[in-house]
Amino acid sequence: MTDLSMALTELLRKYQTDKEEDVLRDGVTLLAHQLMGLEVRLESAGVVYGVVDREGS
């Protein structure tokens, strides 16, 4: 399983046992973390291979 799949599975199990949790907030938080991680990986790969143009030209 991927990290995201495992995190989603864990999140769903938590909601089955604890009905007081905020599903939307936690889901959006998980999504934001995944997107930030992807952005970092793409940025670092671009810097390593010289693909990122920081000046936009």
CNS distance restraints for C-alpha pairs under 8 A (distance, minus, plus):
assign (resid   1 and name CA) (resid   5 and name CA) 6.01 0.50 0.50
assign (resid   1 and name CA) (resid   6 and name CA) 6.28 0.50 0.50
assign (resid   2 and name CA) (resid   6 and name CA) 6.23 0.50 0.50
assign (resid   3 and name CA) (resid   7 and name CA) 6.09 0.50 0.50
assign (resid   4 and name CA) (resid   8 and name CA) 6.10 0.50 0.50
assign (resid   4 and name CA) (resid  34 and name CA) 7.60 0.50 0.50
assign (resid   5 and name CA) (resid   9 and name CA) 6.09 0.50 0.50
assign (resid   6 and name CA) (resid  10 and name CA) 6.12 0.50 0.50
assign (resid   7 and name CA) (resid  11 and name CA) 6.09 0.50 0.50
assign (resid   7 and name CA) (resid  30 and name CA) 7.95 0.50 0.50
assign (resid   8 and name CA) (resid  12 and name CA) 6.15 0.50 0.50
assign (resid   9 and name CA) (resid  13 and name CA) 6.24 0.50 0.50
assign (resid  10 and name CA) (resid  14 and name CA) 6.23 0.50 0.50
assign (resid  11 and name CA) (resid  15 and name CA) 6.49 0.50 0.50
assign (resid  12 and name CA) (resid  16 and name CA) 6.40 0.50 0.50
assign (resid  13 and name CA) (resid  17 and name CA) 6.68 0.50 0.50
assign (resid  14 and name CA) (resid  18 and name CA) 5.99 0.50 0.50
assign (resid  15 and name CA) (resid  19 and name CA) 5.79 0.50 0.50
assign (resid  15 and name CA) (resid  21 and name CA) 6.50 0.50 0.50
assign (resid  15 and name CA) (resid  23 and name CA) 7.35 0.50 0.50
assign (resid  22 and name CA) (resid  26 and name CA) 6.25 0.50 0.50
assign (resid  23 and name CA) (resid  27 and name CA) 5.96 0.50 0.50
assign (resid  24 and name CA) (resid  28 and name CA) 6.07 0.50 0.50
assign (resid  25 and name CA) (resid  29 and name CA) 6.10 0.50 0.50
assign (resid  26 and name CA) (resid  30 and name CA) 6.14 0.50 0.50
assign (resid  27 and name CA) (resid  31 and name CA) 6.20 0.50 0.50
assign (resid  28 and name CA) (resid  32 and name CA) 6.04 0.50 0.50
assign (resid  29 and name CA) (resid  33 and name CA) 6.22 0.50 0.50
assign (resid  30 and name CA) (resid  34 and name CA) 6.30 0.50 0.50
assign (resid  31 and name CA) (resid  35 and name CA) 6.19 0.50 0.50
assign (resid  32 and name CA) (resid  36 and name CA) 6.10 0.50 0.50
assign (resid  33 and name CA) (resid  37 and name CA) 6.14 0.50 0.50
assign (resid  34 and name CA) (resid  38 and name CA) 6.20 0.50 0.50
assign (resid  35 and name CA) (resid  39 and name CA) 6.14 0.50 0.50
assign (resid  36 and name CA) (resid  40 and name CA) 6.22 0.50 0.50
assign (resid  37 and name CA) (resid  41 and name CA) 6.21 0.50 0.50
assign (resid  38 and name CA) (resid  42 and name CA) 6.11 0.50 0.50
assign (resid  39 and name CA) (resid  43 and name CA) 5.98 0.50 0.50
assign (resid  40 and name CA) (resid  44 and name CA) 5.99 0.50 0.50
assign (resid  41 and name CA) (resid  45 and name CA) 6.05 0.50 0.50
assign (resid  42 and name CA) (resid  46 and name CA) 6.13 0.50 0.50
assign (resid  43 and name CA) (resid  47 and name CA) 6.24 0.50 0.50
assign (resid  43 and name CA) (resid  52 and name CA) 7.27 0.50 0.50
assign (resid  44 and name CA) (resid  48 and name CA) 6.15 0.50 0.50
assign (resid  45 and name CA) (resid  49 and name CA) 6.21 0.50 0.50
assign (resid  46 and name CA) (resid  50 and name CA) 5.62 0.50 0.50
assign (resid  46 and name CA) (resid  51 and name CA) 4.65 0.50 0.50
assign (resid  46 and name CA) (resid  52 and name CA) 4.93 0.50 0.50
assign (resid  47 and name CA) (resid  51 and name CA) 6.31 0.50 0.50
assign (resid  47 and name CA) (resid  52 and name CA) 5.80 0.50 0.50
assign (resid  53 and name CA) (resid  57 and name CA) 6.88 0.50 0.50
